[in-house]
């Protein structure tokens, strides 16, 4: 499937939150040049051509339903001057039973338009059968750091993430891959995997992009009703609470977590606080107090959405 991207079968639906960039008409889109491919062979051929013409390769792995958070990674990759590849793949092996694999949004036309707008060179949108042509028997397990935070409540999730990223790195052979701080544990795990397995590439982690009320932009925010969406700002309020406690000298993790819990529990739409944890930003091991570079991370269920967020904190006397 090689597709010169110059036509839409339907009017692309662009989520309002992506509207920071004015979209061009389809007429001007026809003048632009972005390749959309579905097979590994095609990616390798395109990467080969790019390398032959002296380009370095940047990869932005995504599951699609692109929004301003993804766009920030794409922009960074383009700004860094790489031949920019965006992969769009809702990876089945990182979803557990009963999770939202089936209902995960897949607005491919809108995604392609966003990529086109942001000067992506190549979109790799494989089918599951391209990525997993036969039963997958080889897995990448990053130990220890995948057993806390999201790893505890989503067993197998990081095995799926690390495996698909290793496959994408082997397929695209990028010089740099871009990830978001929004998925803090994922970024740490992928960095560790790349180091442990000697991938000859750099992992760049870009800041979390937020809505005006502080909610981290996420493809899953669209699962929320307007009431739930409003209430979801409590995640960021809790993280801000944590920041101000640390600034005013409270470093004990239990005390901080108790205050953050109160902030979130006060909100009617919250169904469950899956975790609020304070861990070492590199090893992800629990910290009894904020005395070194700390990651404060949380996962909260609001209606149909499981939302995650985090901040990084320096030790108070840094
Ligand atoms: P996903 O499509 O959810 O797998 O995300 C693809 C990449 O985009 C991951 O590296 C995410 O961390 C990153 N990302 C998602 N949301 C945001 C955001 N709000 N800010 C920055 N990066 C993000």
py3Dmol code that shows the C-alpha trace and the ligand (Angstrom):
import py3Dmol

protein = """\
ATOM      1  CA  UNK A   1       0.000   0.000   0.000  1.00  0.00           C
ATOM      2  CA  UNK A   2       1.873   3.069  -1.178  1.00  0.00           C
ATOM      3  CA  UNK A   3      -0.348   6.077  -1.295  1.00  0.00           C
ATOM      4  CA  UNK A   4       0.652   9.531  -2.420  1.00  0.00           C
ATOM      5  CA  UNK A   5      -1.441  11.536  -0.057  1.00  0.00           C
ATOM      6  CA  UNK A   6      -3.451  13.919  -2.198  1.00  0.00           C
ATOM      7  CA  UNK A   7      -7.099  13.112  -1.730  1.00  0.00           C
ATOM      8  CA  UNK A   8      -9.629  12.504   1.031  1.00  0.00           C
ATOM      9  CA  UNK A   9     -12.550  10.169   0.627  1.00  0.00           C
ATOM     10  CA  UNK A  10     -14.491  12.208   3.161  1.00  0.00           C
ATOM     11  CA  UNK A  11     -14.285  15.592   4.777  1.00  0.00           C
ATOM     12  CA  UNK A  12     -11.611  15.118   7.384  1.00  0.00           C
ATOM     13  CA  UNK A  13     -12.869  15.610  10.897  1.00  0.00           C
ATOM     14  CA  UNK A  14     -10.314  17.643  12.782  1.00  0.00           C
ATOM     15  CA  UNK A  15     -10.793  17.611  16.546  1.00  0.00           C
ATOM     16  CA  UNK A  16     -11.293  21.175  17.762  1.00  0.00           C
ATOM     17  CA  UNK A  17      -8.315  20.841  20.073  1.00  0.00           C
ATOM     18  CA  UNK A  18      -6.001  20.404  17.111  1.00  0.00           C
ATOM     19  CA  UNK A  19      -7.103  23.728  15.702  1.00  0.00           C
ATOM     20  CA  UNK A  20      -3.904  25.564  16.591  1.00  0.00           C
ATOM     21  CA  UNK A  21      -2.779  25.220  13.011  1.00  0.00           C
ATOM     22  CA  UNK A  22      -4.862  26.486  10.163  1.00  0.00           C
ATOM     23  CA  UNK A  23      -5.433  23.636   7.778  1.00  0.00           C
ATOM     24  CA  UNK A  24      -4.818  24.115   4.112  1.00  0.00           C
ATOM     25  CA  UNK A  25      -7.361  23.209   1.483  1.00  0.00           C
ATOM     26  CA  UNK A  26      -7.164  19.878  -0.270  1.00  0.00           C
ATOM     27  CA  UNK A  27      -6.098  21.752  -3.417  1.00  0.00           C
ATOM     28  CA  UNK A  28      -2.894  22.985  -1.829  1.00  0.00           C
ATOM     29  CA  UNK A  29      -2.461  19.603  -0.146  1.00  0.00           C
ATOM     30  CA  UNK A  30      -2.174  18.089  -3.597  1.00  0.00           C
ATOM     31  CA  UNK A  31       1.008  20.099  -4.135  1.00  0.00           C
ATOM     32  CA  UNK A  32       2.664  18.664  -1.082  1.00  0.00           C
ATOM     33  CA  UNK A  33       4.615  15.496  -0.879  1.00  0.00           C
ATOM     34  CA  UNK A  34       4.107  12.946   1.863  1.00  0.00           C
ATOM     35  CA  UNK A  35       4.315   9.223   1.448  1.00  0.00           C
ATOM     36  CA  UNK A  36       1.869   6.957   3.268  1.00  0.00           C
ATOM     37  CA  UNK A  37       2.881   3.319   3.439  1.00  0.00           C
ATOM     38  CA  UNK A  38       1.638   0.207   5.157  1.00  0.00           C
ATOM     39  CA  UNK A  39       4.437  -2.301   4.765  1.00  0.00           C
ATOM     40  CA  UNK A  40       7.848  -2.727   6.327  1.00  0.00           C
ATOM     41  CA  UNK A  41       9.468  -3.141   2.906  1.00  0.00           C
ATOM     42  CA  UNK A  42       8.158   0.258   1.857  1.00  0.00           C
ATOM     43  CA  UNK A  43       9.445   1.917   5.033  1.00  0.00           C
ATOM     44  CA  UNK A  44      12.889   0.404   4.485  1.00  0.00           C
ATOM     45  CA  UNK A  45      12.937   1.559   0.861  1.00  0.00           C
ATOM     46  CA  UNK A  46      11.920   5.117   1.819  1.00  0.00           C
ATOM     47  CA  UNK A  47      14.474   5.216   4.647  1.00  0.00           C
ATOM     48  CA  UNK A  48      17.160   3.968   2.252  1.00  0.00           C
ATOM     49  CA  UNK A  49      16.340   6.754  -0.221  1.00  0.00           C
ATOM     50  CA  UNK A  50      16.366   9.357   2.553  1.00  0.00           C
ATOM     51  CA  UNK A  51      19.739   8.157   3.840  1.00  0.00           C
ATOM     52  CA  UNK A  52      21.184   8.116   0.323  1.00  0.00           C
ATOM     53  CA  UNK A  53      20.214  11.747  -0.019  1.00  0.00           C
ATOM     54  CA  UNK A  54      22.059  12.547   3.191  1.00  0.00           C
ATOM     55  CA  UNK A  55      19.115  12.782   5.580  1.00  0.00           C
ATOM     56  CA  UNK A  56      19.036  11.646   9.182  1.00  0.00           C
ATOM     57  CA  UNK A  57      15.924   9.781  10.308  1.00  0.00           C
ATOM     58  CA  UNK A  58      13.520  10.826  13.074  1.00  0.00           C
ATOM     59  CA  UNK A  59      10.667   8.606  14.238  1.00  0.00           C
ATOM     60  CA  UNK A  60       7.527   9.625  16.122  1.00  0.00           C
ATOM     61  CA  UNK A  61       5.684   6.471  17.213  1.00  0.00           C
ATOM     62  CA  UNK A  62       1.949   7.031  17.803  1.00  0.00           C
ATOM     63  CA  UNK A  63      -1.356   5.207  17.967  1.00  0.00           C
ATOM     64  CA  UNK A  64      -3.006   7.917  15.872  1.00  0.00           C
ATOM     65  CA  UNK A  65      -5.983  10.106  16.815  1.00  0.00           C
ATOM     66  CA  UNK A  66      -3.364  12.814  16.580  1.00  0.00           C
ATOM     67  CA  UNK A  67      -3.657  15.958  18.664  1.00  0.00           C
ATOM     68  CA  UNK A  68      -1.477  18.877  19.720  1.00  0.00           C
ATOM     69  CA  UNK A  69       0.552  16.605  22.002  1.00  0.00           C
ATOM     70  CA  UNK A  70       1.577  14.420  19.067  1.00  0.00           C
ATOM     71  CA  UNK A  71       2.059  17.517  16.931  1.00  0.00           C
ATOM     72  CA  UNK A  72       4.601  18.864  19.420  1.00  0.00           C
ATOM     73  CA  UNK A  73       6.721  15.735  18.892  1.00  0.00           C
ATOM     74  CA  UNK A  74       6.344  15.942  15.116  1.00  0.00           C
ATOM     75  CA  UNK A  75       7.318  19.617  15.130  1.00  0.00           C
ATOM     76  CA  UNK A  76      10.392  18.899  17.219  1.00  0.00           C
ATOM     77  CA  UNK A  77      11.430  16.113  14.842  1.00  0.00           C
ATOM     78  CA  UNK A  78      10.943  18.322  11.765  1.00  0.00           C
ATOM     79  CA  UNK A  79      12.731  21.248  13.458  1.00  0.00           C
ATOM     80  CA  UNK A  80      15.645  18.966  14.255  1.00  0.00           C
ATOM     81  CA  UNK A  81      15.965  18.497  10.497  1.00  0.00           C
ATOM     82  CA  UNK A  82      15.237  14.779  10.244  1.00  0.00           C
ATOM     83  CA  UNK A  83      13.426  12.878   7.539  1.00  0.00           C
ATOM     84  CA  UNK A  84      10.331  12.623   9.722  1.00  0.00           C
ATOM     85  CA  UNK A  85       8.471   9.333  10.024  1.00  0.00           C
ATOM     86  CA  UNK A  86       5.225   9.119  11.988  1.00  0.00           C
ATOM     87  CA  UNK A  87       4.004   5.621  12.731  1.00  0.00           C
ATOM     88  CA  UNK A  88       0.306   5.189  13.350  1.00  0.00           C
ATOM     89  CA  UNK A  89      -0.454   1.817  14.851  1.00  0.00           C
ATOM     90  CA  UNK A  90      -2.906   0.850  17.573  1.00  0.00           C
ATOM     91  CA  UNK A  91      -0.729  -1.912  18.906  1.00  0.00           C
ATOM     92  CA  UNK A  92      -2.887  -4.832  20.086  1.00  0.00           C
ATOM     93  CA  UNK A  93      -0.161  -6.366  22.242  1.00  0.00           C
ATOM     94  CA  UNK A  94      -0.107  -3.457  24.670  1.00  0.00           C
ATOM     95  CA  UNK A  95      -3.825  -3.667  25.477  1.00  0.00           C
ATOM     96  CA  UNK A  96      -5.086  -6.042  28.133  1.00  0.00           C
ATOM     97  CA  UNK A  97      -8.392  -7.927  28.100  1.00  0.00           C
ATOM     98  CA  UNK A  98     -11.291  -5.529  28.694  1.00  0.00           C
ATOM     99  CA  UNK A  99      -9.247  -2.444  27.779  1.00  0.00           C
ATOM    100  CA  UNK A 100     -10.208  -0.015  25.020  1.00  0.00           C
ATOM    101  CA  UNK A 101      -8.403  -1.584  22.028  1.00  0.00           C
ATOM    102  CA  UNK A 102     -11.599  -1.928  19.957  1.00  0.00           C
ATOM    103  CA  UNK A 103     -13.014   1.462  20.738  1.00  0.00           C
ATOM    104  CA  UNK A 104      -9.711   3.342  20.497  1.00  0.00           C
ATOM    105  CA  UNK A 105     -10.316   6.160  17.949  1.00  0.00           C
ATOM    106  CA  UNK A 106      -8.849   5.610  14.464  1.00  0.00           C
ATOM    107  CA  UNK A 107      -9.508   8.785  12.435  1.00  0.00           C
ATOM    108  CA  UNK A 108      -6.899   8.021   9.766  1.00  0.00           C
ATOM    109  CA  UNK A 109      -7.884  10.725   7.260  1.00  0.00           C
ATOM    110  CA  UNK A 110      -7.698  13.458   9.868  1.00  0.00           C
ATOM    111  CA  UNK A 111      -4.374  12.057  11.092  1.00  0.00           C
ATOM    112  CA  UNK A 112      -2.927  12.112   7.587  1.00  0.00           C
ATOM    113  CA  UNK A 113      -4.042  15.677   7.106  1.00  0.00           C
ATOM    114  CA  UNK A 114      -2.323  16.698  10.354  1.00  0.00           C
ATOM    115  CA  UNK A 115       0.867  14.921   9.279  1.00  0.00           C
ATOM    116  CA  UNK A 116       0.713  16.604   5.881  1.00  0.00           C
ATOM    117  CA  UNK A 117       0.233  19.983   7.510  1.00  0.00           C
ATOM    118  CA  UNK A 118       3.287  19.487   9.660  1.00  0.00           C
ATOM    119  CA  UNK A 119       5.624  18.423   6.889  1.00  0.00           C
ATOM    120  CA  UNK A 120       5.958  14.807   7.837  1.00  0.00           C
ATOM    121  CA  UNK A 121       7.888  12.917   5.170  1.00  0.00           C
ATOM    122  CA  UNK A 122       6.515   9.428   5.695  1.00  0.00           C
ATOM    123  CA  UNK A 123       3.549   7.956   7.528  1.00  0.00           C
ATOM    124  CA  UNK A 124       3.798   4.279   8.377  1.00  0.00           C
ATOM    125  CA  UNK A 125       0.304   2.969   9.086  1.00  0.00           C
ATOM    126  CA  UNK A 126       0.600  -0.824   9.116  1.00  0.00           C
ATOM    127  CA  UNK A 127      -2.132  -3.356   9.711  1.00  0.00           C
ATOM    128  CA  UNK A 128      -1.665  -5.710  12.674  1.00  0.00           C
ATOM    129  CA  UNK A 129      -0.817  -8.475  10.179  1.00  0.00           C
ATOM    130  CA  UNK A 130       2.104  -6.396   8.842  1.00  0.00           C
ATOM    131  CA  UNK A 131       3.550  -5.957  12.322  1.00  0.00           C
ATOM    132  CA  UNK A 132       2.675  -9.436  13.599  1.00  0.00           C
ATOM    133  CA  UNK A 133       2.515 -11.728  10.555  1.00  0.00           C
ATOM    134  CA  UNK A 134       2.655 -14.844  12.701  1.00  0.00           C
ATOM    135  CA  UNK A 135       2.244 -15.661  16.369  1.00  0.00           C
ATOM    136  CA  UNK A 136       4.722 -13.432  18.203  1.00  0.00           C
ATOM    137  CA  UNK A 137       7.040 -15.484  20.369  1.00  0.00           C
ATOM    138  CA  UNK A 138       9.761 -12.914  21.005  1.00  0.00           C
ATOM    139  CA  UNK A 139       9.121 -10.217  23.562  1.00  0.00           C
ATOM    140  CA  UNK A 140      11.049  -7.393  25.133  1.00  0.00           C
ATOM    141  CA  UNK A 141      10.624  -7.321  28.889  1.00  0.00           C
ATOM    142  CA  UNK A 142      12.100  -4.377  30.730  1.00  0.00           C
ATOM    143  CA  UNK A 143      12.255  -5.578  34.322  1.00  0.00           C
ATOM    144  CA  UNK A 144      11.703  -3.835  37.675  1.00  0.00           C
ATOM    145  CA  UNK A 145      10.653  -0.444  36.371  1.00  0.00           C
ATOM    146  CA  UNK A 146       7.565  -1.931  34.680  1.00  0.00           C
ATOM    147  CA  UNK A 147       6.120  -3.405  37.856  1.00  0.00           C
ATOM    148  CA  UNK A 148       5.108  -0.085  39.464  1.00  0.00           C
ATOM    149  CA  UNK A 149       2.769   2.730  38.396  1.00  0.00           C
ATOM    150  CA  UNK A 150       0.819   1.770  35.235  1.00  0.00           C
ATOM    151  CA  UNK A 151       2.674  -1.546  35.036  1.00  0.00           C
ATOM    152  CA  UNK A 152       0.957  -2.745  38.218  1.00  0.00           C
ATOM    153  CA  UNK A 153      -2.576  -2.202  36.924  1.00  0.00           C
ATOM    154  CA  UNK A 154      -1.826  -3.035  33.280  1.00  0.00           C
ATOM    155  CA  UNK A 155       0.120  -6.293  33.378  1.00  0.00           C
ATOM    156  CA  UNK A 156       1.773  -6.989  30.017  1.00  0.00           C
ATOM    157  CA  UNK A 157       1.264  -3.410  28.837  1.00  0.00           C
ATOM    158  CA  UNK A 158       4.935  -2.441  28.852  1.00  0.00           C
ATOM    159  CA  UNK A 159       5.961  -5.752  27.344  1.00  0.00           C
ATOM    160  CA  UNK A 160       3.719  -4.836  24.387  1.00  0.00           C
ATOM    161  CA  UNK A 161       5.022  -1.258  24.277  1.00  0.00           C
ATOM    162  CA  UNK A 162       8.707  -2.236  24.487  1.00  0.00           C
ATOM    163  CA  UNK A 163       8.250  -4.974  21.884  1.00  0.00           C
ATOM    164  CA  UNK A 164       6.465  -2.773  19.362  1.00  0.00           C
ATOM    165  CA  UNK A 165       8.982   0.050  19.871  1.00  0.00           C
ATOM    166  CA  UNK A 166      11.885  -2.371  19.371  1.00  0.00           C
ATOM    167  CA  UNK A 167      10.202  -3.555  16.165  1.00  0.00           C
ATOM    168  CA  UNK A 168       9.617   0.025  14.965  1.00  0.00           C
ATOM    169  CA  UNK A 169      13.232   0.931  15.767  1.00  0.00           C
ATOM    170  CA  UNK A 170      14.449  -2.070  13.784  1.00  0.00           C
ATOM    171  CA  UNK A 171      12.122  -1.254  10.891  1.00  0.00           C
ATOM    172  CA  UNK A 172      12.836   2.485  10.605  1.00  0.00           C
ATOM    173  CA  UNK A 173      16.376   2.493  12.062  1.00  0.00           C
ATOM    174  CA  UNK A 174      15.972   6.085  13.227  1.00  0.00           C
ATOM    175  CA  UNK A 175      18.751   8.288  14.557  1.00  0.00           C
ATOM    176  CA  UNK A 176      16.271   9.755  17.024  1.00  0.00           C
ATOM    177  CA  UNK A 177      12.854   8.716  18.323  1.00  0.00           C
ATOM    178  CA  UNK A 178      10.558  11.203  20.034  1.00  0.00           C
ATOM    179  CA  UNK A 179       8.339  10.414  23.019  1.00  0.00           C
ATOM    180  CA  UNK A 180       6.144  12.517  25.306  1.00  0.00           C
ATOM    181  CA  UNK A 181       6.675  13.135  29.000  1.00  0.00           C
ATOM    182  CA  UNK A 182       2.892  12.650  29.253  1.00  0.00           C
ATOM    183  CA  UNK A 183       3.604   8.891  29.304  1.00  0.00           C
ATOM    184  CA  UNK A 184       6.473   9.222  31.749  1.00  0.00           C
ATOM    185  CA  UNK A 185       6.893   5.541  32.577  1.00  0.00           C
ATOM    186  CA  UNK A 186       6.851   4.630  28.891  1.00  0.00           C
ATOM    187  CA  UNK A 187       9.606   7.177  28.186  1.00  0.00           C
ATOM    188  CA  UNK A 188      11.797   5.826  30.999  1.00  0.00           C
ATOM    189  CA  UNK A 189      11.196   2.218  29.945  1.00  0.00           C
ATOM    190  CA  UNK A 190      11.982   2.885  26.278  1.00  0.00           C
ATOM    191  CA  UNK A 191      15.149   4.783  27.193  1.00  0.00           C
ATOM    192  CA  UNK A 192      16.278   1.858  29.309  1.00  0.00           C
ATOM    193  CA  UNK A 193      15.415  -0.660  26.594  1.00  0.00           C
ATOM    194  CA  UNK A 194      17.305   1.335  23.952  1.00  0.00           C
ATOM    195  CA  UNK A 195      20.356   1.513  26.232  1.00  0.00           C
ATOM    196  CA  UNK A 196      20.216  -2.137  27.360  1.00  0.00           C
ATOM    197  CA  UNK A 197      19.752  -3.495  23.834  1.00  0.00           C
ATOM    198  CA  UNK A 198      22.297  -1.160  22.206  1.00  0.00           C
ATOM    199  CA  UNK A 199      19.959   0.548  19.807  1.00  0.00           C
ATOM    200  CA  UNK A 200      22.196   3.068  18.101  1.00  0.00           C
ATOM    201  CA  UNK A 201      19.856   5.974  18.468  1.00  0.00           C
ATOM    202  CA  UNK A 202      18.795   8.758  20.752  1.00  0.00           C
ATOM    203  CA  UNK A 203      15.508   8.967  22.648  1.00  0.00           C
ATOM    204  CA  UNK A 204      14.193  12.515  23.053  1.00  0.00           C
ATOM    205  CA  UNK A 205      11.448  13.172  25.591  1.00  0.00           C
ATOM    206  CA  UNK A 206       9.282  16.234  24.896  1.00  0.00           C
ATOM    207  CA  UNK A 207       7.195  18.172  27.458  1.00  0.00           C
ATOM    208  CA  UNK A 208       3.542  17.401  28.167  1.00  0.00           C
ATOM    209  CA  UNK A 209       1.115  19.586  26.229  1.00  0.00           C
ATOM    210  CA  UNK A 210      -1.891  20.656  28.281  1.00  0.00           C
ATOM    211  CA  UNK A 211      -5.326  22.179  27.797  1.00  0.00           C
ATOM    212  CA  UNK A 212      -6.005  25.647  29.235  1.00  0.00           C
ATOM    213  CA  UNK A 213      -7.201  24.145  32.550  1.00  0.00           C
ATOM    214  CA  UNK A 214      -4.096  21.970  32.846  1.00  0.00           C
ATOM    215  CA  UNK A 215      -5.566  18.643  31.677  1.00  0.00           C
ATOM    216  CA  UNK A 216      -2.919  16.778  29.675  1.00  0.00           C
ATOM    217  CA  UNK A 217      -4.101  16.451  26.079  1.00  0.00           C
ATOM    218  CA  UNK A 218      -4.921  12.818  25.322  1.00  0.00           C
ATOM    219  CA  UNK A 219      -6.756  10.836  22.668  1.00  0.00           C
ATOM    220  CA  UNK A 220      -8.759   9.321  25.531  1.00  0.00           C
ATOM    221  CA  UNK A 221     -10.124  12.714  26.673  1.00  0.00           C
ATOM    222  CA  UNK A 222     -12.753  12.352  23.955  1.00  0.00           C
ATOM    223  CA  UNK A 223     -14.334   9.506  25.946  1.00  0.00           C
ATOM    224  CA  UNK A 224     -15.392  12.085  28.583  1.00  0.00           C
ATOM    225  CA  UNK A 225     -18.778  13.818  28.847  1.00  0.00           C
ATOM    226  CA  UNK A 226     -18.608  17.599  29.252  1.00  0.00           C
ATOM    227  CA  UNK A 227     -19.152  17.262  33.027  1.00  0.00           C
ATOM    228  CA  UNK A 228     -16.424  14.621  33.300  1.00  0.00           C
ATOM    229  CA  UNK A 229     -14.114  16.692  31.093  1.00  0.00           C
ATOM    230  CA  UNK A 230     -14.498  19.653  33.458  1.00  0.00           C
ATOM    231  CA  UNK A 231     -13.855  17.474  36.487  1.00  0.00           C
ATOM    232  CA  UNK A 232     -10.794  15.895  34.857  1.00  0.00           C
ATOM    233  CA  UNK A 233      -8.860  19.095  35.573  1.00  0.00           C
ATOM    234  CA  UNK A 234      -8.525  17.735  39.131  1.00  0.00           C
ATOM    235  CA  UNK A 235      -5.548  15.613  38.032  1.00  0.00           C
ATOM    236  CA  UNK A 236      -3.525  18.698  37.246  1.00  0.00           C
ATOM    237  CA  UNK A 237      -4.810  20.504  40.343  1.00  0.00           C
ATOM    238  CA  UNK A 238      -3.489  17.602  42.425  1.00  0.00           C
ATOM    239  CA  UNK A 239      -0.093  17.812  40.726  1.00  0.00           C
ATOM    240  CA  UNK A 240      -0.026  21.567  41.323  1.00  0.00           C
ATOM    241  CA  UNK A 241      -0.920  20.943  44.962  1.00  0.00           C
ATOM    242  CA  UNK A 242       2.048  18.610  45.189  1.00  0.00           C
ATOM    243  CA  UNK A 243       4.341  21.222  43.656  1.00  0.00           C
ATOM    244  CA  UNK A 244       3.240  23.901  46.108  1.00  0.00           C
ATOM    245  CA  UNK A 245       3.618  21.547  49.103  1.00  0.00           C
ATOM    246  CA  UNK A 246       7.171  20.709  48.076  1.00  0.00           C
ATOM    247  CA  UNK A 247       7.935  24.388  47.477  1.00  0.00           C
ATOM    248  CA  UNK A 248       6.748  25.200  50.974  1.00  0.00           C
ATOM    249  CA  UNK A 249       8.970  22.519  52.482  1.00  0.00           C
ATOM    250  CA  UNK A 250       6.767  19.395  52.723  1.00  0.00           C
ATOM    251  CA  UNK A 251       8.804  16.509  51.363  1.00  0.00           C
ATOM    252  CA  UNK A 252       7.221  13.442  52.990  1.00  0.00           C
ATOM    253  CA  UNK A 253       5.654  11.381  50.198  1.00  0.00           C
ATOM    254  CA  UNK A 254       2.795  10.003  52.341  1.00  0.00           C
ATOM    255  CA  UNK A 255       1.712  13.493  53.403  1.00  0.00           C
ATOM    256  CA  UNK A 256       1.894  14.806  49.848  1.00  0.00           C
ATOM    257  CA  UNK A 257      -0.034  11.840  48.435  1.00  0.00           C
ATOM    258  CA  UNK A 258      -2.732  12.224  51.120  1.00  0.00           C
ATOM    259  CA  UNK A 259      -3.228  15.878  50.131  1.00  0.00           C
ATOM    260  CA  UNK A 260      -3.325  15.022  46.437  1.00  0.00           C
ATOM    261  CA  UNK A 261      -5.849  12.262  47.130  1.00  0.00           C
ATOM    262  CA  UNK A 262      -8.115  14.771  48.944  1.00  0.00           C
ATOM    263  CA  UNK A 263      -7.972  17.127  45.957  1.00  0.00           C
ATOM    264  CA  UNK A 264      -9.069  14.397  43.566  1.00  0.00           C
ATOM    265  CA  UNK A 265     -11.615  12.705  45.835  1.00  0.00           C
ATOM    266  CA  UNK A 266     -13.462  16.012  46.195  1.00  0.00           C
ATOM    267  CA  UNK A 267     -14.478  15.778  42.539  1.00  0.00           C
ATOM    268  CA  UNK A 268     -17.820  14.032  41.862  1.00  0.00           C
ATOM    269  CA  UNK A 269     -16.974  12.362  38.520  1.00  0.00           C
ATOM    270  CA  UNK A 270     -13.936  10.520  39.854  1.00  0.00           C
ATOM    271  CA  UNK A 271     -14.642   6.786  40.028  1.00  0.00           C
ATOM    272  CA  UNK A 272     -11.293   5.503  41.177  1.00  0.00           C
ATOM    273  CA  UNK A 273      -7.810   6.706  41.993  1.00  0.00           C
ATOM    274  CA  UNK A 274      -5.749   3.865  40.599  1.00  0.00           C
ATOM    275  CA  UNK A 275      -2.521   5.232  41.973  1.00  0.00           C
ATOM    276  CA  UNK A 276      -0.700   8.325  43.087  1.00  0.00           C
ATOM    277  CA  UNK A 277       2.995   7.590  43.471  1.00  0.00           C
ATOM    278  CA  UNK A 278       6.221   9.464  44.053  1.00  0.00           C
ATOM    279  CA  UNK A 279       9.156   7.615  42.534  1.00  0.00           C
ATOM    280  CA  UNK A 280      12.733   8.217  41.486  1.00  0.00           C
ATOM    281  CA  UNK A 281      12.605   9.793  38.034  1.00  0.00           C
ATOM    282  CA  UNK A 282      15.184   7.389  36.575  1.00  0.00           C
ATOM    283  CA  UNK A 283      14.710   4.062  38.340  1.00  0.00           C
ATOM    284  CA  UNK A 284      10.974   4.524  39.098  1.00  0.00           C
ATOM    285  CA  UNK A 285      11.591   3.130  42.587  1.00  0.00           C
ATOM    286  CA  UNK A 286       9.340   4.545  45.329  1.00  0.00           C
ATOM    287  CA  UNK A 287      10.650   7.542  47.250  1.00  0.00           C
ATOM    288  CA  UNK A 288       9.682   8.029  50.899  1.00  0.00           C
ATOM    289  CA  UNK A 289      10.467  11.717  50.491  1.00  0.00           C
ATOM    290  CA  UNK A 290      11.165  14.163  47.709  1.00  0.00           C
ATOM    291  CA  UNK A 291      14.896  14.366  48.266  1.00  0.00           C
ATOM    292  CA  UNK A 292      16.084  13.726  44.739  1.00  0.00           C
ATOM    293  CA  UNK A 293      14.752  14.124  41.227  1.00  0.00           C
ATOM    294  CA  UNK A 294      11.249  12.740  41.642  1.00  0.00           C
ATOM    295  CA  UNK A 295       8.465  11.739  39.306  1.00  0.00           C
ATOM    296  CA  UNK A 296       4.989  12.289  40.725  1.00  0.00           C
ATOM    297  CA  UNK A 297       2.577  10.213  38.670  1.00  0.00           C
ATOM    298  CA  UNK A 298      -1.072   9.329  38.904  1.00  0.00           C
ATOM    299  CA  UNK A 299      -3.796   7.365  37.164  1.00  0.00           C
ATOM    300  CA  UNK A 300      -7.443   8.153  37.736  1.00  0.00           C
ATOM    301  CA  UNK A 301     -10.619   6.677  36.308  1.00  0.00           C
ATOM    302  CA  UNK A 302     -13.314   9.129  35.334  1.00  0.00           C
ATOM    303  CA  UNK A 303     -16.300   7.430  33.709  1.00  0.00           C
ATOM    304  CA  UNK A 304     -15.095   5.544  30.640  1.00  0.00           C
ATOM    305  CA  UNK A 305     -11.603   7.064  30.663  1.00  0.00           C
ATOM    306  CA  UNK A 306      -8.474   6.047  32.481  1.00  0.00           C
ATOM    307  CA  UNK A 307      -6.415   9.231  32.643  1.00  0.00           C
ATOM    308  CA  UNK A 308      -2.744   9.507  33.533  1.00  0.00           C
ATOM    309  CA  UNK A 309      -0.560  12.495  34.268  1.00  0.00           C
ATOM    310  CA  UNK A 310       2.693  13.359  35.993  1.00  0.00           C
ATOM    311  CA  UNK A 311       5.212  16.044  36.833  1.00  0.00           C
ATOM    312  CA  UNK A 312       8.927  15.976  37.486  1.00  0.00           C
ATOM    313  CA  UNK A 313      10.186  17.593  40.678  1.00  0.00           C
ATOM    314  CA  UNK A 314      13.635  18.646  41.692  1.00  0.00           C
ATOM    315  CA  UNK A 315      14.687  18.141  45.282  1.00  0.00           C
ATOM    316  CA  UNK A 316      13.670  21.249  47.268  1.00  0.00           C
ATOM    317  CA  UNK A 317      17.244  22.365  47.898  1.00  0.00           C
ATOM    318  CA  UNK A 318      18.364  21.889  44.250  1.00  0.00           C
TER     319      UNK A 318
END
"""
ligand_1 = """\
23
LIG
P -0.004 7.631 21.836
O -0.558 7.885 20.486
O -0.941 7.924 22.952
O 0.693 6.308 21.958
O 1.165 8.712 22.017
C 2.216 8.800 21.102
C 3.265 9.700 21.683
O 2.729 11.004 21.910
C 3.783 9.203 23.036
O 5.190 9.360 23.096
C 3.081 10.092 24.019
O 3.781 10.280 25.227
C 3.024 11.394 23.235
N 1.954 12.251 23.768
C 0.657 11.917 23.948
N -0.008 12.937 24.530
C 0.894 13.927 24.731
C 0.843 15.226 25.316
N -0.284 15.710 25.815
N 1.979 15.944 25.363
C 3.145 15.458 24.869
N 3.263 14.243 24.305
C 2.161 13.485 24.239
"""
view = py3Dmol.view(width=600, height=400)
view.addModel(protein, "pdb")
view.setStyle({"model": 0}, {"cartoon": {"style": "trace"}})
view.addModel(ligand_1, "xyz")
view.setStyle({"model": 1}, {"stick": {}})
view.zoomTo()
view.show()
